[in-house]
Amino acid sequence: MTALRAALTARRMAGESSAWSLLRAANAPVAVAVLGEHLADPQREVPASELVEAVEADLDELRSHGFSLPQAALQYCKSWLDAGFLIRRPSQTRDELYSLSDGALAAIRFVQELSAPRSTVTESRLTTIVDRIRQLSIDTDPDVTRRIEALRAERYRIDQQISRLAVGEVQVLESDRAAEQVGDILSLVSELPEDFARLRADLEEINGQLRRRLIEEPQSRGSVLDEIFRGVDMLQSSPAGRSFTAFYALILDPERTVSLDEDIDALLERPFARSLSVEQRAQLRRLLPVMQDSSSEIHQVMTSLSRSLRRFVQSEELAEERQVHQLLREATGKAHVLFEQGLRPFREIGYELGLTRVPVGSVAAVKLHDPEDSAVVEKVTQTAPPPVDVEELRASVRESEIDSAELIDNVNAVLADHGPSTLGEVLASRPATQGVASVIGLVVLAEEHAAPVPGRSEQVRWTPAGPDSGSGEETASEERQASLPVYLFKEPIG
């Protein structure tokens, strides 16, 4: 890359990269410290109200130590959002969620590495590089002979190690070198949050590109629609999607995850682990849960975007977006023609467009609610309770509940006078004082205490309950009838 190309690239990145913008911001130390404190954990999302409250507390402490921070926490959060340091996403509640962008994560990690620089080139890092290059050279070599020789050499080396272990020659890695390798591992782990944030941003960008292709590019609509309707997951088949799918399959492999968990537990029990810091030990313990949680969140994002894309295609939303896009293009084309004719944009054309608007009023004109306006100023007087009408209470209860005691007495009385009787015979002897409610109550009693007669039914009659239904007077015009299964009451109901 020439110096000119590198300079042009750097100038473009200076205007596009949120990492660059964060590092050259006026309050860069404060932004790096505050955002890193609350959002630098892997894929951490914080509700907006909780973030503003935490930032406000940090600003108060920083001001007490000489930092000039004239704005409120809400204003700083808004400026960080506008600058691309924060990403705002909806949540299941009314409060929005805030997380760091991939560029902000990169800038924060860069500053952290400056404050705690990584040690010089280590043996384990060089060994990893050499082994990876050698393995890649073998795996990409079409010559079968060389690959066989490499495997035989590897087998010979393993056999020699087994032979030495069998005779008791055990060489344990020195504590310093073991701790050094742990540091290299944790250095790789520290890059995971940035990788996940960049992957999420890539998936959202791919989703936006697919939508724009469907709307703006008529020649590509057919292929994209065909693949979507055939069930091809466009996001999963993208480079970012394929890379994540392979990683996610590795995380979901129960055998590998159990093995990794056991290996981490074993490492923490080794003598050299005592030389590790508390933070390093905690990072090792959280390694697998952090990777699982972060990958699960990315998988949910990918699934949500895929479903949203399918709904966008299958609903009327795509047709509406195309129509709006077409209208905008036509308006832009007409405006371009008018511009070429020398018409100024602010020239009056004699046409008034009525726009919807919201009436604006002064806050001083708003009348606040005064609780005193609805306060009771008259003295509260106590009155004696009215006398209770027992018959009225009894009638009210009968209107809301079935009088089971009355029905049981009716059944027992009919059995005493006539012997075994059916529902119809009970109603013929003892009228339904509560109308259909009495009939329902008798059916319930029959199901519990009477014997059904299979294959037979009978007609029962009753008078609807009314204001004077307790008098026992009946008129033919008010009678109701129904066909019910035959139940035979044989024993008195206890």
MARBA-537134 format. One record per residue (C-alpha): residue in three letters; x negated, y negated, z negated. Coordinates in pm, 1 decimal. Each point is the difference from the previous one (the first is absolute). Example, Ala and Ser with C-alpha at 12.3 -4.5 7.8 and 13.67 -1.06 7.14 Angstrom:
> code  x  y  z
> ALA  -1230.0  450.0  -780.0
> SER  -137.0  -344.0  66.0
//
This chain:
> code  x  y  z
> MET  0.0  0.0  0.0
> THR  -144.5  -334.8  101.9
> ALA  -17.7  -296.9  -233.7
> LEU  271.4  -175.8  199.3
> ARG  237.9  293.3  -19.6
> ALA  -71.5  46.5  -368.5
> ALA  64.3  -369.2  -65.3
> LEU  326.5  5.3  192.9
> THR  111.7  310.4  -188.1
> ALA  -91.6  -155.4  -333.3
> ARG  187.3  -319.6  88.6
> ARG  307.8  201.7  90.2
> MET  -24.5  199.7  -322.7
> ALA  -36.0  -321.7  -198.8
> GLY  344.0  -102.8  119.2
> GLU  167.6  343.0  -13.8
> SER  -156.2  191.5  -289.1
> SER  164.4  -44.7  -337.4
> ALA  -321.3  128.5  -161.1
> TRP  -197.4  -287.2  151.3
> SER  271.2  -248.7  -95.6
> LEU  1.2  119.2  -360.5
> LEU  -377.9  -29.2  -34.3
> ARG  -6.2  -358.5  130.7
> ALA  315.0  -117.6  -183.9
> ALA  -26.1  -302.2  -228.6
> ASN  78.1  207.6  -310.7
> ALA  -156.0  321.9  125.9
> PRO  -144.6  105.3  -341.3
> VAL  337.5  -42.7  -165.9
> ALA  190.2  178.4  278.3
> VAL  -246.1  291.8  6.1
> ALA  6.7  35.2  -378.9
> VAL  378.2  -30.0  -46.3
> LEU  104.3  210.9  297.4
> GLY  -265.5  260.4  -74.9
> GLU  115.8  25.6  -359.1
> HIS  365.9  66.8  77.7
> LEU  11.8  149.8  350.1
> ALA  -334.8  165.3  80.3
> ASP  107.5  342.1  -124.3
> PRO  65.5  250.2  280.4
> GLN  314.0  -105.2  184.6
> ARG  138.1  -182.6  -301.3
> GLU  321.5  -194.6  53.1
> VAL  125.2  -244.9  -261.9
> PRO  342.1  -168.4  -17.4
> ALA  -12.4  -369.7  83.8
> SER  120.8  -119.5  -341.1
> GLU  -250.8  220.6  -180.6
> LEU  -287.6  -122.5  218.1
> VAL  89.3  -367.9  -47.7
> GLU  18.3  47.6  -375.6
> ALA  -339.0  174.8  -10.0
> VAL  -161.8  -263.3  224.0
> GLU  139.0  -279.8  -218.1
> ALA  -161.8  155.1  -308.1
> ASP  -333.1  30.6  183.2
> LEU  17.2  -360.3  121.5
> ASP  52.0  -126.4  -355.0
> GLU  -308.0  186.2  -117.9
> LEU  -208.5  -120.5  295.1
> ARG  105.6  -361.4  -52.6
> SER  -111.7  21.4  -362.9
> HIS  -348.7  92.7  126.0
> GLY  -41.0  -292.0  238.2
> PHE  158.5  120.9  325.0
> SER  195.7  -269.1  186.0
> LEU  328.7  164.3  95.0
> PRO  267.5  -268.9  43.5
> GLN  270.7  216.1  157.5
> ALA  239.0  244.5  -163.0
> ALA  -26.5  376.7  36.4
> LEU  294.5  14.5  240.5
> GLN  -168.4  -250.0  233.2
> TYR  -327.2  192.2  -0.9
> CYS  179.5  326.7  74.4
> LYS  183.0  -165.6  289.8
> SER  -322.6  -142.6  142.4
> TRP  -168.2  342.2  -28.4
> LEU  295.3  154.9  178.6
> ASP  -13.4  -258.7  280.4
> ALA  -375.7  53.4  36.5
> GLY  43.4  374.7  46.7
> PHE  -161.8  105.6  -327.5
> LEU  329.5  143.7  -126.1
> ILE  258.6  214.3  175.5
> ARG  365.2  -28.3  -99.5
> ARG  226.6  301.4  37.6
> PRO  361.8  65.2  -104.3
> SER  83.5  226.8  -290.1
> GLN  305.6  191.2  -115.6
> THR  73.7  -278.4  -248.8
> ARG  51.4  -371.8  62.3
> ASP  -365.1  -75.5  -84.3
> GLU  -254.8  18.7  283.6
> LEU  -325.5  195.1  -23.5
> TYR  -343.8  -154.3  56.7
> SER  -316.1  187.3  96.5
> LEU  -343.2  -92.2  133.2
> SER  -71.1  -5.2  371.1
> ASP  -282.0  213.6  133.7
> GLY  -211.5  -311.3  60.5
> ALA  45.9  -124.1  -357.0
> LEU  -96.5  342.8  -132.7
> ALA  -315.5  -5.8  215.0
> ALA  -95.4  -346.8  -128.9
> ILE  59.0  96.9  -363.6
> ARG  -205.2  318.4  38.9
> PHE  -278.8  -202.3  165.3
> VAL  -14.2  -240.3  -294.4
> GLN  4.2  289.7  -246.7
> GLU  -294.0  159.1  178.5
> LEU  -187.7  -330.5  -15.2
> SER  53.1  -20.8  -376.2
> ALA  -89.4  367.0  -53.5
> PRO  -218.4  95.3  299.0
> ARG  -38.8  362.1  91.3
> SER  -336.4  153.2  -72.0
> THR  -256.0  35.3  274.9
> VAL  2.6  283.0  249.6
> THR  56.4  323.8  -191.5
> GLU  -108.3  351.1  81.6
> SER  356.0  131.0  -2.0
> ARG  112.0  -265.4  247.9
> LEU  -288.7  78.2  235.7
> THR  66.4  373.6  -35.4
> THR  366.5  -54.1  85.3
> ILE  -90.6  -199.3  310.3
> VAL  -254.2  258.0  120.3
> ASP  234.9  294.9  -64.8
> ARG  291.7  -169.1  175.3
> ILE  -209.8  -84.7  305.7
> ARG  -135.4  353.4  18.2
> GLN  344.3  155.4  -39.7
> LEU  150.3  -232.4  261.4
> SER  -281.2  87.6  239.9
> ILE  72.0  370.4  -44.7
> ASP  378.0  -30.3  21.6
> THR  -14.4  -198.8  324.1
> ASP  -261.7  222.4  167.2
> PRO  154.0  227.4  268.2
> ASP  -304.2  228.6  -21.6
> VAL  121.7  305.6  -193.2
> THR  -353.9  123.0  -63.5
> ARG  -98.3  -305.9  -202.2
> ARG  316.4  14.3  -206.4
> ILE  -60.5  367.9  -79.6
> GLU  -359.5  -78.3  -101.9
> ALA  121.6  -278.5  -226.7
> LEU  253.8  228.6  -167.7
> ARG  -261.8  272.7  -49.2
> ALA  -239.0  -251.7  -152.5
> GLU  275.6  -117.4  -233.0
> ARG  79.3  360.4  -94.6
> TYR  -370.5  68.6  -69.4
> ARG  -20.0  -307.2  -223.4
> ILE  310.4  108.5  -192.1
> ASP  -135.8  355.5  -37.8
> GLN  -325.4  -138.2  -140.2
> GLN  192.0  -207.0  -254.5
> ILE  205.5  301.4  -103.7
> SER  -316.6  207.9  -41.5
> ARG  -163.2  -262.9  -221.1
> LEU  312.6  -31.5  -212.7
> ALA  20.6  376.9  -36.6
> VAL  -347.8  15.2  -159.9
> GLY  79.1  -293.3  -230.7
> GLU  -163.0  -284.3  191.0
> VAL  259.3  -269.3  -69.9
> GLN  -81.5  -353.3  109.3
> VAL  248.1  -251.1  -143.4
> LEU  8.7  -343.6  156.0
> GLU  -169.2  -257.7  -217.3
> SER  226.5  -234.9  -193.3
> ASP  -132.3  -311.6  172.7
> ARG  54.9  143.5  345.8
> ALA  346.0  130.4  -99.0
> ALA  103.1  -340.7  -132.3
> GLU  -137.5  -154.4  318.3
> GLN  221.0  222.0  212.8
> VAL  301.9  -83.2  -215.0
> GLY  -69.8  -368.2  66.7
> ASP  -8.8  65.0  375.5
> ILE  330.4  188.4  -21.8
> LEU  166.4  -280.1  -193.1
> SER  -137.4  -251.1  251.4
> LEU  187.4  186.4  273.5
> VAL  309.6  18.9  -220.3
> SER  -4.8  -378.2  -51.1
> GLU  53.6  -42.7  374.5
> LEU  325.0  200.3  -0.7
> PRO  235.9  -287.5  -99.3
> GLU  -126.3  -209.0  289.9
> ASP  35.8  295.2  236.8
> PHE  358.1  63.8  -110.0
> ALA  91.0  -368.6  28.3
> ARG  -150.4  -18.1  349.3
> LEU  183.8  318.8  100.1
> ARG  330.6  -142.5  -120.8
> ALA  -63.7  -322.6  190.4
> ASP  -85.8  202.4  313.3
> LEU  323.0  199.7  -25.3
> GLU  207.9  -315.3  -38.1
> GLU  -180.1  -158.3  295.2
> ILE  63.3  310.7  214.5
> ASN  366.5  -9.8  -98.5
> GLY  18.6  -364.9  107.2
> GLN  -175.6  75.6  329.3
> LEU  244.8  279.4  79.9
> ARG  294.4  -230.5  -66.5
> ARG  -151.4  -270.4  219.2
> ARG  -58.5  252.4  277.7
> LEU  362.3  108.6  -15.2
> ILE  118.4  -360.9  17.2
> GLU  -250.8  -174.9  224.9
> GLU  -140.1  261.1  239.9
> PRO  266.5  151.1  225.3
> GLN  -249.2  233.1  168.2
> SER  -94.3  166.8  -331.2
> ARG  349.3  32.2  -147.4
> GLY  75.0  326.2  175.9
> SER  -306.5  185.4  -124.8
> VAL  32.5  -128.6  -355.7
> LEU  372.2  78.0  -15.3
> ASP  -53.9  347.6  147.3
> GLU  -262.7  83.7  -258.9
> ILE  212.6  -132.6  -285.6
> PHE  311.9  189.3  107.9
> ARG  -204.2  318.6  52.9
> GLY  -90.0  -22.1  -366.4
> VAL  -361.3  -107.8  47.6
> ASP  -112.2  -206.8  -296.4
> MET  -168.7  -295.4  167.2
> LEU  -162.7  -117.5  -323.1
> GLN  -129.3  342.4  -94.8
> SER  -144.0  53.9  348.2
> SER  -193.8  -329.2  -12.7
> PRO  -374.7  9.0  -89.5
> ALA  69.5  -137.0  -348.4
> GLY  286.3  245.6  -46.3
> ARG  -206.4  300.8  110.0
> SER  -285.1  -98.4  -230.0
> PHE  231.6  -35.8  -297.9
> THR  189.1  321.2  77.0
> ALA  -324.0  199.2  -17.7
> PHE  -92.1  -166.9  -331.2
> TYR  350.1  53.0  -141.5
> ALA  -5.9  369.7  93.2
> LEU  -328.5  32.2  -188.8
> ILE  145.3  -169.3  -309.2
> LEU  308.7  223.5  8.7
> ASP  -203.9  321.7  24.4
> PRO  62.1  153.8  -345.1
> GLU  -309.9  218.4  13.0
> ARG  -232.7  -291.4  71.7
> THR  163.2  -235.9  -248.2
> VAL  -13.7  257.7  -281.2
> SER  -362.3  73.5  85.3
> LEU  -86.9  -372.3  0.6
> ASP  174.9  -51.5  -333.1
> GLU  -188.5  290.4  -156.0
> ASP  -331.7  -124.4  139.8
> ILE  56.0  -348.5  -148.2
> ASP  83.5  151.0  -340.3
> ALA  -314.5  211.7  19.0
> LEU  -215.9  -300.5  91.7
> LEU  128.2  -199.2  -295.7
> GLU  -100.5  286.7  -230.8
> ARG  -359.1  4.6  127.8
> PRO  -273.3  -149.9  -222.8
> PHE  -88.0  -267.6  256.3
> ALA  358.3  -136.1  -19.6
> ARG  -85.4  -153.0  -337.6
> SER  -221.3  -248.6  179.6
> LEU  293.9  -123.9  209.0
> SER  185.2  -312.7  -106.2
> VAL  356.7  13.7  -129.0
> GLU  120.0  -163.3  322.2
> GLN  -177.7  256.5  217.1
> ARG  150.4  290.0  -196.4
> ALA  346.1  -157.3  30.3
> GLN  -45.4  -46.0  375.2
> LEU  -90.3  367.0  39.5
> ARG  305.5  109.4  -198.5
> ARG  230.0  -226.1  203.2
> LEU  -151.3  92.7  336.1
> LEU  249.1  267.3  104.6
> PRO  317.8  -171.4  -135.2
> VAL  -101.4  -327.6  165.9
> MET  -53.2  166.6  338.0
> GLN  327.5  192.6  -30.6
> ASP  203.1  -306.3  -101.4
> SER  -153.3  -221.6  268.7
> SER  42.6  257.7  276.1
> SER  357.1  71.1  -110.8
> GLU  80.5  -371.6  20.1
> ILE  -151.0  -24.9  350.6
> HIS  199.3  305.9  105.6
> GLN  319.4  -163.2  -125.5
> VAL  -88.0  -317.6  191.9
> MET  -58.1  201.6  318.0
> THR  327.9  188.1  -45.8
> SER  192.1  -320.8  -70.1
> LEU  -145.0  -174.0  307.0
> SER  76.8  301.1  220.8
> ARG  362.4  13.7  -117.3
> SER  32.6  -375.3  42.4
> LEU  -133.3  26.1  356.2
> ARG  250.2  274.6  85.8
> ARG  287.0  -201.1  -146.2
> PHE  -119.9  -301.6  196.4
> VAL  13.9  201.5  322.7
> GLN  324.8  185.3  -65.6
> SER  200.3  -296.4  -133.5
> GLU  118.6  -317.1  166.8
> GLU  -293.7  -192.1  -145.5
> LEU  -226.8  79.9  296.8
> ALA  257.0  -123.3  251.3
> GLU  50.3  -319.8  -199.3
> GLU  -375.2  -64.3  -22.7
> ARG  -36.5  53.6  374.8
> GLN  283.6  -242.6  67.2
> VAL  -154.8  -264.0  -225.1
> HIS  -339.8  53.6  162.3
> GLN  152.0  -35.9  345.6
> LEU  177.0  -321.7  -98.0
> LEU  -320.3  -141.9  -145.3
> ARG  -193.0  81.1  316.3
> GLU  265.4  -162.4  215.4
> ALA  -0.2  -311.5  -219.4
> THR  -379.8  -14.1  7.9
> GLY  -1.5  36.2  378.4
> LYS  252.2  -279.3  44.5
> ALA  -194.9  -221.6  -236.2
> HIS  -315.3  64.0  201.3
> VAL  178.8  -100.6  321.3
> LEU  119.2  -322.5  -162.6
> PHE  -350.1  -69.8  -127.5
> GLU  -142.2  34.3  352.1
> GLN  260.1  -252.3  118.0
> GLY  -144.2  -257.2  -239.2
> LEU  282.2  0.2  -255.0
> ARG  -114.0  -85.2  -349.5
> PRO  110.1  227.9  -283.8
> PHE  153.7  -287.3  -198.6
> ARG  200.0  -147.2  286.7
> GLU  371.1  -32.4  -77.6
> ILE  221.1  209.4  226.6
> GLY  339.2  -110.8  -129.6
> TYR  90.9  326.4  -169.3
> GLU  70.6  41.9  -368.7
> LEU  -40.9  338.7  -163.5
> GLY  197.4  57.6  -316.3
> LEU  -214.1  182.0  -254.7
> THR  107.1  157.3  -323.3
> ARG  -126.4  -185.8  -301.5
> VAL  21.4  9.6  -374.7
> PRO  133.4  -309.8  -176.5
> VAL  -270.1  -161.9  -210.7
> GLY  89.6  -179.2  -320.0
> SER  -179.4  -155.3  -291.0
> VAL  -77.4  211.3  -301.6
> ALA  123.2  -287.1  -214.2
> ALA  347.1  45.3  148.0
> VAL  27.1  353.9  -133.1
> LYS  220.8  16.6  -305.6
> LEU  -136.6  239.1  -255.6
> HIS  221.9  225.1  -204.4
> ASP  52.9  -127.7  -350.8
> PRO  111.3  269.8  -246.3
> GLU  160.1  -267.7  -214.4
> ASP  260.2  -59.7  272.6
> SER  152.3  341.7  -59.2
> ALA  -38.4  -2.6  -378.1
> VAL  314.1  35.6  -210.1
> VAL  54.6  -317.8  -201.7
> GLU  328.8  94.2  -165.3
> LYS  -3.9  183.3  -326.9
> VAL  59.4  371.0  37.6
> THR  305.0  110.5  -196.7
> GLN  70.6  352.0  -106.8
> THR  347.4  146.6  48.0
> ALA  154.9  298.2  -165.5
> PRO  7.3  314.2  214.2
> PRO  343.9  82.7  143.5
> PRO  193.0  296.9  -138.1
> VAL  -69.3  331.3  171.2
> ASP  284.4  172.5  180.7
> VAL  -64.1  371.1  -50.3
> GLU  245.4  101.7  270.6
> GLU  -166.4  -232.5  249.1
> LEU  -340.7  146.4  -85.2
> ARG  137.2  351.8  38.9
> ALA  149.9  -89.8  340.3
> SER  -331.6  -151.5  108.6
> VAL  -185.3  317.1  -95.8
> ARG  249.9  216.0  185.3
> GLU  -55.4  -207.7  314.3
> SER  -375.1  67.5  -5.2
> GLU  -19.9  358.4  -130.9
> ILE  194.0  323.3  44.8
> ASP  186.9  96.2  -318.1
> SER  -136.5  354.2  -32.0
> ALA  150.3  49.4  -345.3
> GLU  350.6  -67.2  135.8
> LEU  -52.1  243.6  288.9
> ILE  -122.9  275.3  -235.2
> ASP  304.5  -50.6  -221.4
> ASN  226.7  18.7  308.7
> VAL  -156.4  328.4  117.4
> ASN  19.9  156.9  -346.0
> ALA  362.0  -111.8  -41.3
> VAL  103.5  149.5  336.4
> LEU  -177.6  326.4  -84.2
> ALA  180.1  15.5  -333.7
> ASP  341.9  -57.0  166.2
> HIS  -33.3  195.2  326.9
> GLY  -307.6  222.5  -27.0
> PRO  -264.7  10.7  276.8
> SER  54.3  -296.0  233.1
> THR  -155.5  -162.6  311.8
> LEU  -96.6  -361.4  61.6
> GLY  327.2  -69.4  173.0
> GLU  199.4  143.6  -289.5
> VAL  -194.4  -209.6  -251.5
> LEU  64.4  -317.2  201.1
> ALA  367.0  90.8  41.4
> SER  40.1  29.9  -377.0
> ARG  -232.0  -281.3  -104.9
> PRO  -9.6  -295.8  246.6
> ALA  -333.6  -159.0  97.0
> THR  6.7  -312.0  -215.2
> GLN  -324.7  -123.8  157.7
> GLY  98.5  81.1  356.5
> VAL  -266.4  160.5  215.6
> ALA  -248.3  -28.1  -288.2
> SER  209.3  251.0  -195.6
> VAL  4.1  234.9  301.0
> ILE  -380.2  -21.8  30.5
> GLY  -38.9  63.9  -371.9
> LEU  221.3  311.6  23.7
> VAL  -206.0  130.3  293.4
> VAL  -318.6  -42.7  -204.6
> LEU  157.2  185.3  -294.4
> ALA  120.5  273.5  233.9
> GLU  -347.1  54.3  143.6
> GLU  -137.5  40.0  -352.7
> HIS  278.4  192.4  -179.4
> ALA  243.8  148.9  255.2
> ALA  -26.8  301.3  229.1
> PRO  6.9  -75.2  375.8
> VAL  241.6  194.4  219.9
> PRO  -185.6  61.0  329.7
> GLY  182.0  -71.6  326.8
> ARG  294.2  -185.9  -154.8
> SER  87.5  -370.2  -22.9
> GLU  290.3  -197.7  -142.7
> GLN  158.8  -342.4  43.7
> VAL  -28.1  -232.0  -299.7
> ARG  183.6  -329.7  -47.9
> TRP  -63.6  -300.5  -218.4
> THR  97.6  -362.7  -36.8
> PRO  -273.1  -267.3  46.6
> ALA  -105.3  -177.6  -317.1
> GLY  143.6  -350.4  -32.3
> PRO  91.2  -260.2  -258.4
> ASP  301.5  206.7  -112.0
> SER  -141.6  343.6  69.9
> GLY  -6.3  83.4  -369.4
> SER  378.6  -17.3  -17.6
> GLY  45.1  326.7  183.8
> GLU  232.3  -148.6  262.2
> GLU  -61.0  123.3  354.6
> THR  136.5  -91.9  337.4
> ALA  -8.0  219.4  306.0
> SER  -151.2  -274.8  210.5
> GLU  -304.7  -18.9  -229.0
> GLU  -73.6  370.4  -18.7
> ARG  -328.1  138.5  137.6
> GLN  -75.6  361.2  85.0
> ALA  -303.1  207.6  88.9
> SER  -92.7  360.8  70.1
> LEU  -233.4  148.9  -261.6
> PRO  -149.3  347.8  -53.4
> VAL  192.9  207.3  -251.0
> TYR  -158.2  14.8  -346.2
> LEU  169.6  201.4  -277.2
> PHE  -31.5  -115.6  -359.4
> LYS  21.2  311.0  -225.6
> GLU  -158.1  -105.0  -330.6
> PRO  46.8  -322.3  -197.1
> ILE  -286.4  -243.4  34.2
> GLY  -188.3  -33.4  -328.8
//
